[in-house]
Amino acid sequence: MLNHGSFGACPEPVMAARQAIIEDLEANPMVALERAFEPRLDAARAEVAAFIGADPEGTVVVPNATTGVSTVLRSLRFRPGDELLTTDHEYNACLNALQAAADEAKARVIRVPIRLPIRDPREVTEAILSAVTPHTRLAMVSHVTSPSGLVFPIEDIVRELDRLGVDTLVDAAHSPGMVPVDVRLLGAAYWTANNHKWICGPKVSGVLVVREDRRHLIRPLVTSHGANDPRTDRPRLWQLFDWQGTGDPSPFLSTPFAIRLLGTLHPDGWPGLMAENREAAIRSRRALLEAVGGEPIAPESMLGSMASVVLPAGLLRTDEDARALRDSLAEDDHIEVPISPFPVPAARADRSTLPSRFFARISRQRYVEDSDVDRLIEAFARRGITAGSAGAAERSAIVSA
């Protein structure tokens, strides 16, 4: 399993903790969803907010970071001629959401190309800033990019955009548990992340954090009882988001168990675990580059617990080719690893534009061993994917192997 980055992996003790919450809910929903719900949610929120360095009053639960992105984009009001800034390293679903918001308002999406290879992280910041105009209303930027697996210099990006009067929506889907996070210190207007990835919480558990001066702008995608809640002892954002109809609160309520558990896996706690995973990702990239050839897409300073390498040119051509190779590795070699076309479809000029390159992306959580990466290298070698291999003549054999 070399694809921890997509969906995480929930440890058995955390699943047991979640199951206990579910059983408690089913035993008496009136207690679990009425009388005890807010105290339990507030306690879990406080623990998660402390882990990410966020203000609890600006922290609300969302199913995932994609929902967090859409929540912000659907809450803000854009006008014709406004520009929504992003990069070509963003997540396909979030680019779709940005385009939908722009289309509805007759605004424009400006996709900044981040050229590869990156020699210095400052190139990312400079590329984004160079695209800012008087019409730029919002920038959506990933902290850790999904297709390329790179850690962008998000502190510099947010600070410089703020200096220019541009709010940033940070897609931090991969950040908690992979890299150190301090949302207050970062100061982004909007920040959203998943708890199921590197924290290893249950699926369908994410957070949206809104800066204090922007909280009055944000509304949930579902309007429910909180819209006319007369109480004055709870933050307005909590009233709007905490109850959106009957649902399953167990994924978020059990997230603190995951935070505590993973913090025990290394003598130095979470900092030690993140550093160990990063070192493993660096080793993996070095081994893969030696095996398949090519140059790194960015310096090692831009790696977290994931690393992507470019597969030799000419071996794959289309999105379907990438899926076929991914599925072949899964079915024939029992190896799960993303084979990702780049740019993603939503970052291309149009539907007819083909990817310019293909990444193999490795995720290193504690359960992954160096020998797992060796197995992938061996599987690539059996398909002729090695240093120096290229050419369309070999493509069909590699895809169907």
Secondary structure, 3 states (H helix, E strand, C coil): CCCHHHHCCCCHHHHHHHHHHHHHHHHCHHHHHHHCHHHHHHHHHHHHHHHHCCCHHHEEEECCHHHHHHHHHHHCCCCCCCEEEEECCCCHHHHHHHHHHHHHHCCEEEEECCCCCCCCCHHHHHHHHHCCCCCEEEEEEECECCCCCCECCHHHHHHHHHHCCCEEEEECCCCCCCCCCCHHHHCCCEEEEECCCCCCCCCCCEEEEECHHHHHHCCCCCCCHHHHCCCCCCCHHHHHHCCCCCCCCHHHHCHHHHHHHHCCCCCCHHHHHHHHHHHHHHHHHHHHHHHHCCCCCCCHHHCCCEEEEECCCCCCCCHHHHHHHHHHHHHHHCCCCCEEEECCHHHCCCCCCCCCEEEEEEECCCCCCHHHHHHHHHHHHHCCCCCCCCCHHHHHHHHHC
